[in-house]
Amino acid sequence: MTNRQVLYFINSVLLLSLLIFTTCAKQGSVHSSTYDILIKQARIADGTGNPWYYSDVAIKDGMIVKVEPSIQGKASQVIDARNRMLTPGFIDVHAHAENVFELSSERFIRMGVTTLVTGNCGSSVTDVDSFLNLTQHKHIPLNIATLIGHNSVRRSVMGEISRQPTANELAQMEKLVGKAMQQGAVGFSTGLIYVPGTYAKTDEVIALAKVASKYGGIYASHIRNEGNGVMEAIGEAIQIGEAAQMPVEISHFKISSKALWGSSDQTINLVSEARRKGLQVTIDQYAYTASSTRLSSNLIPSWVLAGGFETAKERINQPDTLKQIVEAMKNGIGESSHTDYSYAVVANFKSDTTYNGKSIPQVTYGLKGDSTLDNQIRVILDMYLAGDAQMVYHSMGEPDVERIMQEPFTMIASDAGPGNLGVGVPHPRGYGNNARVLARYVREKKLLPFEDAIRKMSSLPAQTFGLKNRGYIREGYAADLLLIDENLVTDQATFGQPHQYATGIDYVIVNGKPVISAGKLTGELPGQSIRKK
């Protein structure tokens, strides 16, 4: 053997030894890896809507770092899934949580919500940067993103006056929307039944939506009419999206006029047609046949409220104008096919909490001994003058709720906010919405596959609102996760007894930290603010 051959042989042996050492070292490092949490033997519904599969999941530094059938290594906490479903955390795209710091978020966490999108229905903070900074530094148990709301922007520039903006006023509003988007808002929202947004014409909304569109935002709308004018209102939302060249998300999609119950196939078709033409339109809904909003917003004509409370009070106390108000309210009852206000139930009337849980006719009878329609209207106006009230409106049909839920572009959202346990008689959606979908519509009615219901609560919201690295169980994604017993998950809240937490979601993990562990709150506050990027 020549010297060159000997040298080649030695180098080959050394190289082979190095490769063997490196491989063994790598294998050893895998087996000795230390994770924060290791979830074993879970059935994974990963957010795609695909059928579940068995796997382990490893979490480190707030992220999902491994999804494999049998993960080896040590962990600070090992969770035996015991064949339960592991899913992405739920993203509630329609929440009202600007006051999330003062109130409890437990109602959301208990039903599996790990991320909220607030600023809906046109109402938001206008200083988005300060709000998201506060969220990041004050610490909350879940993640939060925000839209910039049209009503809040309009009110800051024009107050509550009923007229169109001047060129200067519109420019000021455009500047506010642009600043909010630069600061991280995920889109632009409207509430076109609410003062002062209800006074805006379509071209005003388009102008502001175009500003949000420049930053990749979405247009989320509580449309102008959810009753007899719902078809035209949906058309307006689609028109705004087309003109601004941006995605459209129609909030709490419903048929709220009894006269139109059963026509959700027509409203859904409007959305489907827009999607076939290439416009990204999605919708969200809550899993109930009742809505909830303020008494004044739903029952009193918007023209009465123009200019603010003192001006509205003058109108109500002026006899001739009062006659016009009463006539308009009677016409509204007739158009909706109701005979009176029995469908309207008081959720929280701070001026007299004995009203809570009672319908308007029941309150009226207790006050006046006779619940005629005229007396009911007088009571409604008096309640408004005494400070307004939060109401629950039983105005929808179950077949429409079920039809809307089955659409592939429907997301599940609560339209609720954080609250205090035991206060008032609120809509139960704030305690049970997501759990109700899994219990009633998946398990009992078999209206949806479990995996598709999870998709509607996780990846579809994340994609729609541009929430990156959330909504799926994938390596490199934020560890927002739920461990659910699909046979036990249940909404406990009812309209009569709403202050009851959902059950059957044993673990809720937010950014790699358990906020619920084995069914108990941990006290962890790992929530983060999410900015549009």
C-alpha positions as CSV (number, residue, x, y, z in Angstrom):
1,M,0.0,0.0,0.0
2,T,1.4,3.3,-1.0
3,N,1.8,6.3,1.4
4,R,-1.0,8.1,-0.4
5,Q,-3.3,5.0,0.0
6,V,-2.5,4.8,3.7
7,L,-3.2,8.5,4.1
8,Y,-6.5,8.2,2.2
9,F,-7.5,5.2,4.4
10,I,-6.7,7.0,7.6
11,N,-8.7,10.1,6.5
12,S,-11.7,7.9,5.6
13,V,-11.6,6.2,9.0
14,L,-11.5,9.6,10.7
15,L,-14.3,11.0,8.6
16,L,-16.5,7.9,9.3
17,S,-15.8,8.2,13.0
18,L,-16.7,11.8,13.0
19,L,-20.0,11.1,11.2
20,I,-20.8,8.3,13.7
21,F,-20.0,10.6,16.6
22,T,-22.1,13.4,15.2
23,T,-25.1,11.1,14.5
24,C,-24.9,9.6,18.0
25,A,-24.6,13.1,19.5
26,K,-27.7,14.2,17.6
27,Q,-29.7,11.2,18.6
28,G,-28.6,11.6,22.2
29,S,-29.6,15.3,22.1
30,V,-33.1,14.3,20.8
31,H,-33.6,11.8,23.6
32,S,-32.3,14.2,26.2
33,S,-34.4,17.1,25.0
34,T,-36.2,19.0,27.8
35,Y,-39.6,20.5,27.0
36,D,-41.9,22.7,29.0
37,I,-44.9,20.6,28.3
38,L,-45.3,17.2,26.7
39,I,-48.8,16.0,25.8
40,K,-49.0,12.3,25.2
41,Q,-51.5,10.1,23.3
42,A,-53.9,12.8,22.1
43,R,-56.3,12.6,19.3
44,I,-55.3,15.6,17.2
45,A,-58.0,17.8,15.5
46,D,-55.4,20.1,14.1
47,G,-57.6,22.9,12.8
48,T,-57.5,22.0,9.1
49,G,-60.9,20.2,9.3
50,N,-59.2,16.9,8.3
51,P,-59.9,13.8,10.4
52,W,-58.2,13.5,13.7
53,Y,-55.1,11.5,14.2
54,Y,-53.0,10.2,17.2
55,S,-49.9,12.1,18.1
56,D,-47.8,13.6,20.9
57,V,-47.2,17.3,21.1
58,A,-44.1,19.0,22.7
59,I,-44.1,22.6,23.8
60,K,-41.1,24.8,24.5
61,D,-40.9,28.6,25.1
62,G,-44.5,29.2,24.1
63,M,-44.3,27.4,20.8
64,I,-45.2,24.0,19.4
65,V,-41.8,22.4,18.7
66,K,-42.8,18.9,17.8
67,V,-45.8,16.9,16.6
68,E,-45.0,13.2,16.3
69,P,-46.6,9.9,17.3
70,S,-44.1,9.1,20.0
71,I,-41.9,11.9,21.4
72,Q,-39.0,11.0,23.6
73,G,-37.5,13.4,26.1
74,K,-38.1,15.0,29.5
75,A,-40.6,17.7,30.2
76,S,-41.4,20.0,33.2
77,Q,-45.0,18.9,32.8
78,V,-46.3,15.7,31.1
79,I,-50.0,15.6,30.3
80,D,-51.6,12.3,29.6
81,A,-54.3,13.1,27.1
82,R,-56.1,9.8,27.8
83,N,-57.5,9.7,24.3
84,R,-59.1,13.2,24.5
85,M,-59.1,15.6,21.6
86,L,-56.3,18.1,21.4
87,T,-57.3,21.2,19.3
88,P,-56.1,24.7,18.6
89,G,-57.3,27.3,21.0
90,F,-60.5,29.0,19.8
91,I,-60.3,32.5,18.2
92,D,-63.4,34.6,18.9
93,V,-63.5,37.1,16.1
94,H,-66.4,39.0,17.4
95,A,-65.8,40.1,21.0
96,H,-66.3,43.4,22.9
97,A,-63.3,43.5,25.2
98,E,-62.0,47.1,25.4
99,N,-62.6,46.8,29.2
100,V,-60.9,43.4,29.4
101,F,-58.6,44.7,32.2
102,E,-61.5,45.5,34.6
103,L,-63.6,42.4,34.1
104,S,-63.0,38.6,34.3
105,S,-62.1,36.7,31.2
106,E,-62.8,33.3,32.8
107,R,-66.1,32.9,30.9
108,F,-64.1,32.9,27.6
109,I,-61.3,30.6,28.9
110,R,-63.8,28.1,30.2
111,M,-65.3,27.6,26.8
112,G,-61.9,27.3,25.1
113,V,-61.3,30.8,23.8
114,T,-57.6,31.7,23.8
115,T,-57.7,34.8,21.5
116,L,-60.2,37.7,21.2
117,V,-60.7,40.1,18.3
118,T,-62.3,43.2,19.8
119,G,-63.3,46.6,18.4
120,N,-66.4,45.2,16.6
121,C,-69.7,46.8,15.6
122,G,-67.9,50.1,15.0
123,S,-66.9,50.6,18.6
124,S,-63.2,50.5,19.6
125,V,-60.4,52.4,21.2
126,T,-59.0,55.0,18.8
127,D,-55.5,54.9,20.3
128,V,-54.6,51.3,19.2
129,D,-51.0,51.6,20.2
130,S,-51.7,52.4,23.8
131,F,-54.4,49.7,24.1
132,L,-52.1,47.0,22.7
133,N,-49.2,48.2,24.8
134,L,-51.4,48.0,27.9
135,T,-52.5,44.6,27.0
136,Q,-49.0,43.4,26.6
137,H,-47.7,44.9,29.9
138,K,-50.7,44.6,32.2
139,H,-51.0,40.9,31.6
140,I,-54.2,39.0,30.8
141,P,-54.9,35.3,30.4
142,L,-55.7,35.4,26.7
143,N,-54.5,37.0,23.5
144,I,-56.2,40.1,22.1
145,A,-56.3,41.9,18.7
146,T,-58.4,44.9,17.8
147,L,-60.2,46.5,14.8
148,I,-60.6,50.2,14.5
149,G,-64.3,51.1,14.8
150,H,-66.1,53.5,12.5
151,N,-68.5,54.7,15.2
152,S,-65.6,55.6,17.5
153,V,-63.8,57.4,14.8
154,R,-66.9,59.3,13.6
155,R,-67.8,60.3,17.2
156,S,-64.3,61.7,17.9
157,V,-64.6,63.9,14.8
158,M,-68.3,64.7,14.5
159,G,-70.0,63.8,17.7
160,E,-73.4,62.2,17.3
161,I,-74.8,64.6,14.8
162,S,-76.9,63.2,11.9
163,R,-75.3,64.6,8.7
164,Q,-72.6,63.8,6.2
165,P,-69.0,64.8,7.0
166,T,-67.4,67.8,5.4
167,A,-64.3,67.2,3.3
168,N,-62.1,68.2,6.3
169,E,-64.0,65.9,8.7
170,L,-63.7,63.0,6.3
171,A,-59.9,63.7,6.0
172,Q,-59.6,63.7,9.8
173,M,-61.4,60.3,10.0
174,E,-59.2,58.9,7.3
175,K,-56.2,60.0,9.3
176,L,-57.5,58.2,12.4
177,V,-58.1,55.0,10.6
178,G,-54.7,55.1,8.9
179,K,-52.9,55.7,12.2
180,A,-54.8,52.8,13.9
181,M,-53.9,50.5,11.1
182,Q,-50.2,51.6,11.3
183,Q,-50.3,50.8,15.0
184,G,-51.5,47.2,14.4
185,A,-55.3,47.2,14.0
186,V,-56.4,44.1,12.0
187,G,-59.1,45.9,10.1
188,F,-62.0,48.4,10.1
189,S,-65.3,47.7,11.7
190,T,-68.8,49.3,11.3
191,G,-72.0,49.1,13.3
192,L,-74.4,50.7,10.9
193,I,-77.5,50.3,13.2
194,Y,-75.7,52.2,16.0
195,V,-75.4,56.0,16.6
196,P,-73.5,57.7,15.0
197,G,-72.5,55.2,12.3
198,T,-76.1,54.7,11.3
199,Y,-76.1,58.3,9.9
200,A,-73.2,57.6,7.5
201,K,-73.8,57.0,3.8
202,T,-72.2,54.1,2.0
203,D,-69.6,56.4,0.3
204,E,-68.3,57.6,3.6
205,V,-67.8,54.0,4.8
206,I,-66.0,53.1,1.5
207,A,-63.6,56.0,1.8
208,L,-62.6,54.9,5.3
209,A,-62.5,51.2,4.3
210,K,-60.1,52.1,1.5
211,V,-57.6,53.4,4.1
212,A,-57.7,50.2,6.1
213,S,-57.4,48.2,2.8
214,K,-54.0,49.9,2.1
215,Y,-52.7,48.1,5.2
216,G,-54.1,44.7,4.4
217,G,-57.0,45.0,6.8
218,I,-60.4,43.3,6.7
219,Y,-63.8,45.0,6.7
220,A,-66.0,43.6,9.5
221,S,-69.5,44.9,9.6
222,H,-72.6,44.8,11.8
223,I,-74.7,45.5,8.8
224,R,-77.3,48.3,8.5
225,N,-80.3,46.0,8.9
226,E,-80.7,42.4,10.1
227,G,-84.5,42.4,9.7
228,N,-86.7,43.2,6.8
229,G,-83.9,45.1,5.0
230,V,-81.2,42.4,5.5
231,M,-80.8,41.6,1.8
232,E,-80.0,45.2,0.9
233,A,-77.7,45.5,4.0
234,I,-75.7,42.4,2.9
235,G,-75.5,43.9,-0.5
236,E,-74.1,47.1,0.9
237,A,-71.4,45.2,2.8
238,I,-70.3,43.4,-0.3
239,Q,-70.4,46.7,-2.3
240,I,-68.0,48.3,0.3
241,G,-65.6,45.3,0.1
242,E,-65.6,45.4,-3.7
243,A,-65.0,49.2,-3.8
244,A,-62.3,49.1,-1.2
245,Q,-60.7,45.9,-2.6
246,M,-60.6,44.1,0.7
247,P,-62.0,41.0,2.5
248,V,-65.5,41.3,4.0
249,E,-66.6,39.7,7.3
250,I,-70.3,40.0,8.1
251,S,-70.9,39.9,11.9
252,H,-73.4,37.7,13.7
253,F,-75.1,36.7,10.5
254,K,-78.8,36.2,11.1
255,I,-82.4,36.8,10.2
256,S,-83.9,38.9,13.0
257,S,-87.3,39.6,11.5
258,K,-89.9,36.9,12.3
259,A,-91.5,37.8,8.9
260,L,-88.4,36.5,7.1
261,W,-87.7,33.4,9.1
262,G,-86.6,30.6,6.8
263,S,-85.0,32.9,4.2
264,S,-81.4,32.4,5.3
265,D,-80.9,30.4,2.1
266,Q,-81.3,33.6,0.2
267,T,-78.9,35.6,2.4
268,I,-76.3,32.8,2.3
269,N,-76.7,32.8,-1.5
270,L,-75.7,36.5,-1.6
271,V,-72.4,35.6,0.1
272,S,-71.8,32.6,-2.1
273,E,-72.3,34.6,-5.2
274,A,-69.8,37.2,-4.0
275,R,-67.3,34.5,-3.3
276,R,-67.8,32.9,-6.8
277,K,-67.0,36.3,-8.2
278,G,-63.7,36.3,-6.3
279,L,-64.5,38.5,-3.3
280,Q,-63.4,37.0,0.0
281,V,-66.5,37.2,2.2
282,T,-66.9,35.3,5.4
283,I,-69.5,35.4,8.2
284,D,-69.7,34.7,11.9
285,Q,-72.6,33.6,14.1
286,Y,-73.4,32.7,17.7
287,A,-75.3,29.4,18.4
288,Y,-78.5,30.9,19.7
289,T,-81.9,32.2,18.5
290,A,-81.6,35.4,20.5
291,S,-79.4,38.5,20.1
292,S,-78.3,41.1,22.6
293,T,-77.7,44.8,22.4
294,R,-78.8,48.0,24.0
295,L,-82.5,48.9,24.3
296,S,-82.1,52.2,22.5
297,S,-80.2,50.7,19.6
298,N,-82.8,48.1,18.8
299,L,-86.2,49.6,19.8
300,I,-85.9,53.4,19.4
301,P,-85.7,55.0,16.0
302,S,-82.2,56.3,15.3
303,W,-83.5,59.7,14.3
304,V,-84.7,60.2,17.9
305,L,-81.2,59.7,19.2
306,A,-79.4,62.1,16.8
307,G,-77.4,64.7,18.6
308,G,-77.0,62.9,21.9
309,F,-79.0,62.1,25.0
310,E,-80.1,65.6,25.9
311,T,-81.4,66.3,22.4
312,A,-83.2,62.9,22.4
313,K,-84.7,63.7,25.8
314,E,-86.1,67.0,24.4
315,R,-87.7,65.1,21.5
316,I,-89.3,62.5,23.8
317,N,-90.7,65.2,26.1
318,Q,-92.2,67.2,23.2
319,P,-95.8,66.0,22.7
320,D,-96.0,66.3,18.9
321,T,-92.7,64.6,18.4
322,L,-93.6,61.9,21.0
323,K,-96.6,61.0,18.8
324,Q,-94.3,60.5,15.8
325,I,-92.0,58.3,17.9
326,V,-94.8,56.1,19.2
327,E,-96.1,55.7,15.6
328,A,-92.7,54.8,14.3
329,M,-92.2,52.2,17.0
330,K,-95.6,50.7,16.3
331,N,-94.8,50.5,12.6
332,G,-91.5,48.7,13.5
333,I,-93.4,46.1,15.6
334,G,-95.8,45.5,12.7
335,E,-93.0,45.1,10.1
336,S,-91.3,42.4,12.2
337,S,-94.5,40.4,12.6
338,H,-94.5,40.7,16.3
339,T,-97.6,41.9,18.2
340,D,-95.8,43.4,21.1
341,Y,-92.4,43.5,22.8
342,S,-92.6,40.0,24.4
343,Y,-89.4,39.0,22.6
344,A,-87.4,41.7,24.3
345,V,-86.1,40.7,27.8
346,V,-84.1,43.0,30.1
347,A,-80.6,41.7,30.7
348,N,-79.3,44.6,32.9
349,F,-81.1,47.8,33.8
350,K,-78.8,49.5,36.3
351,S,-81.5,52.0,37.4
352,D,-83.7,49.2,38.7
353,T,-82.3,45.7,38.8
354,T,-85.8,44.2,39.6
355,Y,-86.4,44.5,35.8
356,N,-83.6,42.1,35.0
357,G,-84.8,38.8,33.5
358,K,-88.3,40.2,32.7
359,S,-89.8,40.9,29.3
360,I,-91.0,44.4,28.4
361,P,-94.7,43.4,28.8
362,Q,-93.9,41.9,32.2
363,V,-92.1,45.1,33.3
364,T,-95.0,47.2,31.9
365,Y,-97.7,45.1,33.7
366,G,-95.8,45.5,37.0
367,L,-95.5,49.2,36.6
368,K,-98.9,50.1,35.1
369,G,-101.1,47.1,35.7
370,D,-101.9,46.9,32.0
371,S,-99.4,45.9,29.3
372,T,-100.9,47.6,26.2
373,L,-98.6,48.4,23.4
374,D,-98.8,52.1,24.1
375,N,-97.8,51.4,27.7
376,Q,-94.9,49.2,26.6
377,I,-93.6,51.9,24.4
378,R,-93.8,54.5,27.2
379,V,-91.9,52.1,29.5
380,I,-89.2,51.6,26.8
381,L,-88.7,55.4,26.5
382,D,-88.7,55.8,30.3
383,M,-86.0,53.1,30.6
384,Y,-83.9,54.9,28.0
385,L,-84.3,58.3,29.8
386,A,-83.3,56.5,33.1
387,G,-80.0,55.3,31.6
388,D,-80.8,52.8,28.9
389,A,-80.5,49.0,29.4
390,Q,-78.8,45.9,27.9
391,M,-81.4,43.6,26.4
392,V,-81.8,40.1,25.0
393,Y,-84.0,39.8,21.9
394,H,-85.6,36.4,21.1
395,S,-86.0,37.2,17.4
396,M,-84.5,34.3,15.3
397,G,-85.6,30.9,14.1
398,E,-83.6,27.7,14.8
399,P,-83.7,26.4,11.2
400,D,-81.9,29.6,10.1
401,V,-79.3,29.2,12.8
402,E,-78.6,25.6,11.7
403,R,-78.4,26.4,8.0
404,I,-76.0,29.3,8.5
405,M,-73.8,27.1,10.8
406,Q,-73.2,24.5,8.1
407,E,-71.7,26.9,5.6
408,P,-68.0,26.4,5.1
409,F,-67.3,30.1,5.4
410,T,-69.1,30.5,8.8
411,M,-67.0,31.2,11.9
412,I,-68.3,30.8,15.5
413,A,-68.1,34.0,17.6
414,S,-69.8,35.1,20.8
415,D,-70.5,38.8,20.3
416,A,-69.8,39.0,24.1
417,G,-67.3,40.7,26.4
418,P,-65.6,39.9,29.7
419,G,-68.0,40.3,32.6
420,N,-68.6,39.8,36.3
421,L,-70.1,36.6,37.5
422,G,-73.6,37.1,38.8
423,V,-74.3,40.6,37.4
424,G,-77.6,40.9,35.6
425,V,-79.2,38.3,33.4
426,P,-77.0,38.4,30.3
427,H,-77.2,36.4,27.1
428,P,-75.7,33.0,27.8
429,R,-73.5,33.2,24.7
430,G,-70.8,34.8,26.8
431,Y,-70.5,31.7,28.9
432,G,-71.3,28.8,26.5
433,N,-71.1,29.7,22.8
434,N,-68.2,27.5,21.7
435,A,-69.1,24.6,24.0
436,R,-72.7,24.8,22.8
437,V,-71.6,24.2,19.2
438,L,-69.7,21.1,20.2
439,A,-72.4,19.8,22.5
440,R,-75.7,20.6,20.7
441,Y,-74.8,20.9,17.0
442,V,-71.9,18.4,16.8
443,R,-72.6,15.7,19.4
444,E,-76.4,15.8,19.7
445,K,-77.7,17.0,16.3
446,K,-74.7,15.8,14.3
447,L,-75.0,18.9,12.2
448,L,-71.2,19.2,11.8
449,P,-68.3,16.9,12.1
450,F,-66.2,17.7,15.2
451,E,-63.1,18.5,13.2
452,D,-65.0,21.0,11.0
453,A,-66.5,22.7,14.0
454,I,-62.9,23.1,15.3
455,R,-61.8,24.6,12.0
456,K,-64.6,27.2,12.2
457,M,-63.3,28.3,15.6
458,S,-59.5,28.2,14.9
459,S,-57.8,28.1,11.5
460,L,-60.6,29.9,9.6
461,P,-60.6,32.9,12.0
462,A,-56.8,33.0,12.0
463,Q,-56.7,33.0,8.2
464,T,-59.6,35.5,7.9
465,F,-58.1,38.1,10.3
466,G,-54.4,37.5,9.4
467,L,-53.4,36.1,12.8
468,K,-50.1,34.5,11.8
469,N,-48.8,31.3,13.5
470,R,-52.1,30.6,15.2
471,G,-55.1,28.5,14.5
472,Y,-53.4,25.2,13.8
473,I,-51.5,22.5,15.6
474,R,-48.2,22.7,13.7
475,E,-44.6,22.9,14.6
476,G,-43.5,26.6,14.8
477,Y,-47.0,27.8,15.8
478,A,-48.0,29.4,19.0
479,A,-48.9,26.8,21.7
480,D,-52.6,27.9,22.1
481,L,-54.2,24.5,22.8
482,L,-57.2,22.8,24.3
483,L,-57.7,19.3,25.6
484,I,-61.4,18.5,25.2
485,D,-63.5,15.5,26.3
486,E,-65.8,15.5,23.2
487,N,-68.3,13.3,25.1
488,L,-68.6,15.7,28.0
489,V,-68.1,19.2,26.7
490,T,-71.3,21.1,27.5
491,D,-72.6,24.6,27.8
492,Q,-74.3,25.0,31.1
493,A,-75.5,28.6,30.7
494,T,-79.2,29.1,29.9
495,F,-81.3,32.2,29.3
496,G,-82.8,31.9,32.8
497,Q,-79.5,31.0,34.5
498,P,-76.7,32.4,32.3
499,H,-73.9,32.7,34.9
500,Q,-72.7,29.1,34.5
501,Y,-69.3,28.2,33.0
502,A,-68.9,25.6,30.2
503,T,-67.5,22.2,31.2
504,G,-65.6,19.4,29.5
505,I,-62.5,21.5,28.5
506,D,-59.9,20.2,30.9
507,Y,-56.8,22.1,29.7
508,V,-56.5,25.5,28.2
509,I,-52.9,26.4,27.2
510,V,-52.1,30.0,26.0
511,N,-48.7,30.7,24.6
512,G,-47.3,27.5,26.2
513,K,-48.7,28.3,29.7
514,P,-51.7,26.4,31.1
515,V,-54.4,28.8,32.3
516,I,-56.7,25.9,33.1
517,S,-55.0,22.7,34.2
518,A,-57.1,19.6,35.1
519,G,-60.2,21.8,35.1
520,K,-58.8,24.4,37.5
521,L,-57.6,28.0,36.9
522,T,-53.9,28.3,37.4
523,G,-53.6,32.0,37.7
524,E,-51.2,32.2,34.8
525,L,-51.5,35.4,32.6
526,P,-49.6,34.6,29.4
527,G,-51.8,36.5,27.0
528,Q,-50.3,38.7,24.3
529,S,-51.4,41.6,22.2
530,I,-51.5,40.7,18.5
531,R,-50.7,43.4,15.9
532,K,-51.4,43.3,12.2
533,K,-48.1,42.8,10.4
